[in-house]
Amino acid sequence: MGESKEKQNSNDLILRKGRRKLKILFYCHATGVHLAIATLAALQTLQTSINIKDDIGAISLTAAYITSIFFGVFCVPAVLRVFGPHVALVMSDVCYLLYCLANFYPDLVVLTIGGIISGIARALYLPSYTILVMQIASQCMQYSTTKQDGYYFNYFQSRFYGMVEAASIVGNILSYAILSGTKSDSGSEELTSGNTAISPNVTTSGDFSNSYQYCGVYDCQDPEVVENNIDQYVPPDQMSVYIFLTVVSSLSVLSVIMHSFIYPGLGTFSHKLTKVRERVTNSLEENTTKSNTDFNIDEISVTSNHNKKNDAKFQIYENEGFTNDEIKTNGNVADNDDTSSIQLSVTSIESAETSYENYWSTLKATFLFLIYPRSLMLSASALHFGMFLGFCFADLTRAYASCVAGVEMTGLFAMTFGAAGMVSALLYGRLNFPYRRYVIYAGLSVLELSMYVACYLWNPNPDTIWMVYMMFIGCGIVKGAYRQNIVETYTVHFLHNKDLALSVYNVWFMAGLGIQYGLSTFMCVETKLYTQLGIFTAAIILFVLVEFIYMRGNGVEKNQNNEIKTKL
């Protein structure tokens, strides 16, 4: 009896070491993503300000998101299934680096090409890093004997998105520190707007209403107004911009190195999860045998063995690991954490042959998924989220922050946005109660609506700048939790098609961002607020409808019976 207990304790120690190694790989992966997104967040926050002339910044970003839409539809599923998410992630990092370098020469053609290249990265990044996180969570769950199903999905997801949200803080700290630190003495003591100089929080004889009459809801991107107030958007010292671009490019290089050589790795540096599994399995075999242990070693590699027997490259993946009792859900992904289907799909992906037939099979499955009724209804939420973030990045930073406080202060505003998003993302993973998605969705909708009302009613002048901080904080809270909420919704509705679901979600999300940046080139902020309210209302109605259909149809059981049928 004592010997058996000793062996069991030894097995538990081996499994704990396996989980620890997986967590180390996770944080290496998350750190690389953190660096890449810090670069992107810092550049994107300032893009419509420092390249405001002739709308070059907005045009380049519009080109980026248009590219991401088409690449997401025609290429992303095939790239993931043929090359795997590890290659796709490194490709994205390289594309982001090229985008940083393009900003050194802010010509319309150069920046547009850079935007197109970054559009490829935007299309690949979300499905790639999400699949990699799910792989780690799935394998970590296999090494756990006490945690309930879904625990590690929430554990890794909340921490990962917390680090993603923190990336915007790091990026914007850099922009604030560099642009403010290199600002000329004359420019550091006052805020300039038009012909009136005003120091923050100091009353002057200047007419606030005239000085800031084109800020906030009144912003219309009139070329003459932009030219007269150019110092509010473009740093007077151009050298500060080059220093900033050099720093963010260096961060991007570090991201490429981490993802190429540490995790997930390329070539001889890849297959880290397989190596961890082999070490754990070998240690267990040395410690005990199948005949005298309560822990079945075959369970560790069951997914891998099942994958080797399954060479269906582009099927709609099915997971038979859930019984009818196990798949009953109350609306939380933690109750039906089907991460093994992702692992199955990824293993099959890596063994797929690059061929003309395979590409068209994947493209066909993607289009069928795009027009699938439930997918179409959820697309409104993804599109709305993209347009919401586009409004934050394109208009909140320019018409509300830069216009009153100056471009060098934009990073400080964006830091509050990132900090609120990080806290929101971390809290989301810790909240686990029945119908979590619905309760949080309702709360975020109320907060988002209040932010639109605040944007509309704000009176632009330095004395009310605190309201702009509150807008950034409120929008950051919405961003941090809403992203996880909508990804979780796609996961719950499409248990066996996660690679397609995440790719299609990313297409609609990027479409929303692209539309918003496109509107920034000609539409006033007031009109854009009305547009936001329209898509916001449509997204809520369709979300309620699709969830009603899902719940009425017995959730996952109905989902299994209504899986998309694709002849391949």
Secondary structure as GFF3:
##gff-version 3
##sequence-region A 1 568
A	DSSP	alpha_helix	2	50	.	.	.	ID=ss1
A	DSSP	three_ten_helix	53	55	.	.	.	ID=ss2
A	DSSP	alpha_helix	56	74	.	.	.	ID=ss3
A	DSSP	alpha_helix	76	83	.	.	.	ID=ss4
A	DSSP	alpha_helix	85	102	.	.	.	ID=ss5
A	DSSP	alpha_helix	108	142	.	.	.	ID=ss6
A	DSSP	alpha_helix	151	181	.	.	.	ID=ss7
A	DSSP	alpha_helix	185	188	.	.	.	ID=ss8
A	DSSP	beta_strand	191	193	.	.	.	ID=ss9
A	DSSP	beta_strand	196	198	.	.	.	ID=ss10
A	DSSP	alpha_helix	208	211	.	.	.	ID=ss11
A	DSSP	three_ten_helix	216	218	.	.	.	ID=ss12
A	DSSP	alpha_helix	223	228	.	.	.	ID=ss13
A	DSSP	three_ten_helix	230	232	.	.	.	ID=ss14
A	DSSP	alpha_helix	238	261	.	.	.	ID=ss15
A	DSSP	three_ten_helix	267	269	.	.	.	ID=ss16
A	DSSP	alpha_helix	272	287	.	.	.	ID=ss17
A	DSSP	three_ten_helix	290	292	.	.	.	ID=ss18
A	DSSP	three_ten_helix	297	299	.	.	.	ID=ss19
A	DSSP	alpha_helix	302	309	.	.	.	ID=ss20
A	DSSP	three_ten_helix	333	335	.	.	.	ID=ss21
A	DSSP	alpha_helix	339	350	.	.	.	ID=ss22
A	DSSP	alpha_helix	356	370	.	.	.	ID=ss23
A	DSSP	alpha_helix	373	391	.	.	.	ID=ss24
A	DSSP	pi_helix	392	402	.	.	.	ID=ss25
A	DSSP	alpha_helix	403	405	.	.	.	ID=ss26
A	DSSP	three_ten_helix	407	409	.	.	.	ID=ss27
A	DSSP	alpha_helix	410	430	.	.	.	ID=ss28
A	DSSP	alpha_helix	436	457	.	.	.	ID=ss29
A	DSSP	three_ten_helix	462	464	.	.	.	ID=ss30
A	DSSP	alpha_helix	465	493	.	.	.	ID=ss31
A	DSSP	alpha_helix	498	519	.	.	.	ID=ss32
A	DSSP	alpha_helix	525	552	.	.	.	ID=ss33
A	DSSP	alpha_helix	556	561	.	.	.	ID=ss34
###
